[in-house]
Amino acid sequence: MIKRILLLLLVIVLAVAGYVFYKFKTEKGEKFEGEKAKKLEINSTTPVFDRGLEQVLASYISLKDAFVEADTTATKMAAVKLITGIDSIKLDEIKKDTASADLVATVEALLNDTKSHVVRINEAATIKDKRLAFFDASQQLYPLLKSIKYKGTTLYWQSCPMAFDDTKEAYWIDAKGGDQRTNPYLGKKDEKYGAGMLHCGEDKDSVIAK
């Protein structure tokens, strides 16, 4: 009888010990996974990369302003500067931590596509074709800012519903939103509207400084 009681007590002790061990390991694992997930949310770029990107964005805004003025000489100069800035981006300044390989590949692809469209700007014969290439470049640069959790000054993703032939919508990035936006597709010297559509468009989204 005593042996049975002792055996029962031993089984209970072992069961409790097993539960405590399981609970400890589970909670420790959950904590680790939580910290890992939190790490994934941290921006993965370094100050060196961020400074290079700021130069790219400054050149992009200069290019946008040149289109507002319909100044093909200024657009050429800004496009060349933008290409140089893209070539100077240091991809190895994206931190080599969790999931960085995918991030590097994404950023590299978007930068290369942006550059190819900026090159088209200087190859295009007409201001309309140059603006079409600018639109394509903008569509690559914007998701790049989203993918790296851009943490510079606030930028706005804007659209004009009548950018081309009064029917085709186009987008661009600007440092000024609301009534301060300036439209690079219709600008100040449009053949049909003059400066009447300079502020045409709306803010579709923003990339807010973190």
C-alpha positions in Angstrom: 0.0 0.0 0.0 2.8 2.4 1.0 4.7 1.5 -2.2 1.6 2.3 -4.3 1.3 5.7 -2.6 5.0 6.5 -3.1 4.7 5.4 -6.7 1.7 7.7 -7.2 3.5 10.6 -5.6 6.5 10.0 -7.9 4.2 10.0 -10.9 2.7 13.3 -9.8 6.1 14.9 -9.1 7.3 13.9 -12.5 4.2 15.2 -14.2 4.5 18.6 -12.5 8.2 18.8 -13.3 7.5 18.0 -17.0 4.8 20.6 -17.1 7.1 23.3 -15.6 9.9 22.4 -18.0 7.5 22.6 -21.0 6.0 25.9 -19.8 9.5 27.3 -19.4 10.7 26.3 -22.8 7.5 27.4 -24.5 7.5 30.8 -22.8 11.2 31.3 -23.7 10.5 30.3 -27.3 7.6 32.7 -27.6 9.7 35.5 -26.2 12.5 34.7 -28.7 10.0 34.7 -31.6 8.5 38.0 -30.3 12.0 39.6 -30.2 12.8 38.2 -33.6 9.6 39.6 -35.1 10.3 42.9 -33.5 13.8 42.9 -35.0 12.3 42.4 -38.5 10.3 45.6 -38.0 13.5 47.7 -37.4 14.7 49.7 -40.3 17.6 47.8 -42.0 19.5 50.7 -43.6 22.5 52.6 -42.2 23.1 56.4 -42.1 25.4 56.0 -45.1 22.7 54.5 -47.2 20.1 57.0 -46.0 22.4 59.9 -47.0 22.8 58.5 -50.4 19.1 58.1 -50.8 18.5 61.7 -49.7 20.7 62.8 -52.5 18.8 60.7 -55.0 15.5 62.1 -53.7 16.8 65.7 -54.0 17.8 65.1 -57.6 14.4 63.5 -58.2 12.6 66.6 -56.8 14.8 68.8 -59.0 13.8 66.7 -62.0 10.1 67.0 -61.0 10.5 70.8 -60.8 12.2 71.0 -64.2 9.2 69.2 -65.7 6.9 71.8 -64.0 8.8 74.5 -65.8 8.9 72.4 -69.1 12.6 73.1 -69.1 14.2 70.3 -71.2 17.8 71.6 -70.4 17.1 71.5 -66.7 15.5 68.1 -67.0 18.6 66.7 -68.7 20.9 68.0 -66.0 18.7 66.8 -63.2 18.3 63.3 -64.9 22.1 63.0 -65.2 22.5 63.9 -61.5 19.8 61.4 -60.5 21.5 58.7 -62.4 24.8 59.5 -60.7 23.1 59.4 -57.3 21.5 56.0 -58.0 24.9 54.6 -59.1 26.4 55.9 -55.8 23.9 54.1 -53.6 25.8 51.7 -51.4 23.7 48.5 -51.2 26.2 47.0 -48.8 25.1 49.6 -46.3 21.9 47.6 -45.8 22.5 45.8 -42.6 23.3 42.1 -42.9 20.7 40.9 -40.5 17.4 39.0 -40.6 15.8 38.8 -44.1 18.3 41.4 -45.5 19.0 39.3 -48.6 15.5 39.8 -49.9 15.6 43.4 -49.0 18.8 44.0 -50.8 17.5 42.2 -53.9 14.3 44.3 -53.8 16.1 47.6 -53.4 18.6 46.7 -56.1 15.9 45.8 -58.6 13.9 49.0 -57.9 16.9 51.2 -58.2 18.0 49.6 -61.5 14.5 50.0 -62.9 14.3 53.6 -61.7 17.6 54.3 -63.4 16.6 52.7 -66.7 13.5 55.0 -66.9 15.6 58.1 -66.0 18.0 57.2 -68.8 14.9 57.1 -71.1 14.2 60.7 -70.1 17.3 61.9 -71.8 16.8 59.7 -74.8 13.2 60.7 -75.5 12.7 63.3 -78.2 9.6 65.0 -76.9 8.6 66.5 -73.6 5.6 64.2 -73.5 7.8 61.1 -73.9 10.2 62.4 -71.2 7.3 62.8 -68.8 6.1 59.3 -69.6 9.5 58.0 -68.6 9.5 60.2 -65.5 6.1 58.6 -64.6 7.6 55.1 -65.0 10.6 56.1 -62.8 8.3 57.4 -60.1 6.5 54.1 -60.0 9.7 52.3 -59.1 11.0 54.9 -56.6 7.9 55.0 -54.5 7.7 51.3 -53.5 11.5 51.5 -52.8 10.8 54.1 -50.1 8.1 51.8 -48.7 10.2 48.7 -48.7 13.0 50.2 -46.7 10.7 52.0 -44.2 12.1 55.4 -45.4 12.8 57.7 -42.4 13.6 61.0 -44.0 11.4 64.0 -44.4 7.7 63.4 -45.2 7.0 62.9 -48.9 3.7 62.7 -50.7 2.6 60.3 -53.4 0.5 62.4 -55.7 -1.6 61.8 -58.8 -3.1 63.7 -61.7 -6.1 62.1 -63.4 -5.6 63.9 -66.7 -1.8 63.9 -67.0 -1.7 62.6 -70.5 -4.3 63.6 -73.2 -6.7 64.6 -70.4 -7.5 60.9 -69.8 -4.5 59.0 -68.5 -3.6 59.2 -64.8 0.0 59.6 -63.7 1.8 59.7 -60.3 4.8 61.5 -58.8 6.5 62.1 -55.5 6.7 65.6 -54.0 8.0 67.2 -50.8 4.9 69.4 -50.7 1.3 68.2 -50.3 -2.1 69.8 -50.6 -2.5 73.1 -52.4 1.3 73.4 -52.5 1.8 70.5 -54.9 3.0 71.3 -58.4 2.1 69.1 -61.3 5.1 67.9 -63.4 2.8 66.6 -66.2 0.8 69.8 -66.9 3.0 72.3 -65.2 3.2 76.0 -65.9 3.4 76.0 -69.7 0.9 73.4 -70.9 -0.1 73.8 -74.6 -3.8 73.6 -73.7 -4.1 75.0 -70.1 -1.1 77.2 -69.7 -0.5 77.4 -65.9 -4.2 76.7 -65.2 -3.5 73.1 -64.0 -0.3 73.8 -62.1 -1.8 72.5 -58.8 -4.0 69.8 -60.4 -4.0 66.5 -58.5 -4.4 65.0 -55.1 -2.3 63.4 -52.4 -2.8 59.6 -52.6 -0.5 58.6 -49.9 2.5 59.8 -47.9 5.8 58.4 -46.7 6.0 59.7 -43.2 9.2 60.3 -41.4 9.7 57.7 -38.6 
